[in-house]
Amino acid sequence: MTEVLNQLFIGGAWVDAADGTTMPVDDPATGEILCHVADAGPKDARLAEEAAVQAQAEWARTAPRARSEILRRAYELIIERTDELAHLMTAEMGKPLAEARGEVAYAAEFFRWFSEEAVRIDGGCGTLPDGRNRMLLSRRPVGPCLLITPWNFPLAMGTRKIGPAIAAGCTMILKPAPQTPLSSLALAGILKEAGLPDGVLNVVTTSRAGEVCEPLLRGGRIRKLSFTGSTGVGRILLAQCADTVVRTSMELGGNAPFIVFDDADLDVAVDGAMVAKMRNMGEACTAANRFFVHRSVAEEFGRRLAERMGALVVGPGTRDGVDVGPLIDATGRAKVAELVADAVERGARVLVGGRTPEGPGCFYPPTVLADVDPGSRLMDTEIFGPVAAILTFDDEDEVLRRANDTPWGLVGYVFTQGLDRGLRVSESLEVGMVGLNTGLVSNPAAPFGGVKQSGLGREGGRVGIDEFLEYQYLAVPVR
Ligand code: ADP
């Protein structure tokens, strides 16, 4: 691996935290410290804010084609360095190298997509109903942004926000999760190399998220927050944004239902379940959290899923042939184990897995639970681990009611061979995205986001850039 970047990136320069503080980055596969990175405080946040604010006007004037070319170059650099970035991500986050390589490609794709969108920002002109007044519409960058990302997709959550912000002409401060700062710092290095002007992107790594972010959101100079993380933290940040009326995009938690009807192709459903559950070891807001399976196929589905889950190889993400890496940290693993214990106490049958292994690293085995009691805690908690909880249902209305009986609404998965039923059920789910006979919905070209307490706004797709743009309407009377 080439040199690991471990300082703050402010105004185009690599700098230590003002008070010299650093924080450790752990390898979840061993529990050992990988390296230390700068641990920013409020003073560093002010410097990053100043850099972003100073760079904004000129960046907004920069030709869309120039912004587009920077993203395109960065896309190419990311692809060129796939292996290096994948190793970095596996080291700090734990996912198997094959998945990390997949994420590098996914992450790069946001830059390619938004390099294409940067030159298609539209405006408009028209005549008002009185036939006399004209309106000219132009679109402006919203201004300096704060981007807060989680640890589960260390690279892609960054590019999904940075890509549209650059394309729209916004400057920004990126605050990555403290568990996974290295991928974001590497990304900043790549963007600098791709020609991004100083101050457009600033990266502050910190273990003191609240102390760093709150003054920025309350300060009146940051005009936009784009956040991906838990609903609990999202609520706190929305309250902070309210005082200064900061625009927000919020990608919050999920509690995805995965519905298998009696007319589903079970091979397709089990394949879908493996992806919807096991992508990223289940550490995804899109992860299937509640499996509702029609009573007549539940036994067979559970048996087949348990067989597939039981065949997965658990181990360090860097080892050849490993399918399932460690969970992010001891707290994450303890939460998964507690949720399983609670379900088992309420009568769930363990078809496979369910035991925390001894030894170093935050490993947890792929687990399938059948006959889960609807009152179990994992029904209304994001499991964020490799645990499939199966419940049965008898009819369509009942399963829809139960699937929608949650404050979240990010994604749902529906498996049926009936076209009518597939569309009817998908359209009745209170979610922002549906996988119909597929366990994977995420794609840079599609709008990603949720309804209800899963969030506000969309990322990716044609609309992803809108989150970073404001309309300006110019009224022109023609006399
Ligand atoms: P998770 O439980 O998956 O770690 P969080 O919502 O806690 O999800 O974290 C998502 C991101 O939000 C991380 O970058 C984290 O550092 C950040 N974060 C957590 N608390 C705050 C806060 N009070 N203010 C700003 N950012 C925060």
Residues whose N, C-alpha, C, O or C-beta is under 5 A from the ligand:
A	BS01	ADP	I148 T149 P150 K175 P176 A177 P178 A209 G210 C213 T228 G229 S230 V233
